[in-house]
């Protein structure tokens, strides 16, 4: 248990780190992102060189991320349903959720049916906009753009942009 002196010292440290972050980068972040390094976080997960991952991201199961990717704050990467593969040079924006399982049948059957599981794949050079959801089993091709707030519940071929709920292919990436 923290004694009062240690608690006050931690609060002072947090305040000093927040002031520095605000001054240098004009942002305020959760405590974990103040005291961790995004590139070290990615290394600890075994992600590729040059990849950064916010401490506030939730990483579950078998998740593989390539080189030079950005995993934003509040992201959920679920590889518990057979693996999640994310290629190189991907931007996974704040609040994105990518799944490899769901519990719909399990819930509706009152636990009689198992959770559904299926791997999910994201190609190289993919941008996924903020607060988008990619459902289990979806494959997003190389060099795709997924617009903000999209629900991606079907495959997106290489070089396409898609958005909406559910996401619809709009056309080729310019």
C-alpha positions, 0 to 999 in steps of 0.5 A: 500500500502506498504511504501518503508521502509516496502518493504525494510524490507520484502526484507531483511527478504526474503534474510535472510530466503533464506540464512538460507534455502540454508545453512540448506537444500541446496535449494531455494524456493518461498517466500510463502514456506519460510514463511509458515510451510508445516505441518501447511498448511496441517492442515489448509486444514484439511489433515491427521496427519503428512501430509505436503503440500507446500504453492506453491501447488494449492488446489481447491474444495473438496480435502481429504488427509490422514495421513503422505502424502507429497504434493510437490511444484507446485502440483495441486489438483483439487477436484472441480468435485466431490471430490478428495480422497488421502489415507495415506502414499502417495507421490505426487511429484513436479508438479503433477496434479490430476483432477476431472473435464475437460472442453473439451466438454464445449470448443468444444461446445462453452459453450453449454455443461457443464464441465465434472466432476467425482471423483478421488481416490488415494489409500494408499501407492501410489507414483506419480512421478514428473510432472505426470497428473491424469485425472478425474475419475481415481482410483489408487489402494493401493501401486502403483507406477506411473512413472515421466511424466506419463499421467494416464487416466485409473484405476491402480489396487492395487500393480501395477507400471505404467508409460508413456503417456498414462500410461501403467501397467508395472507389480507388484511393486517389 
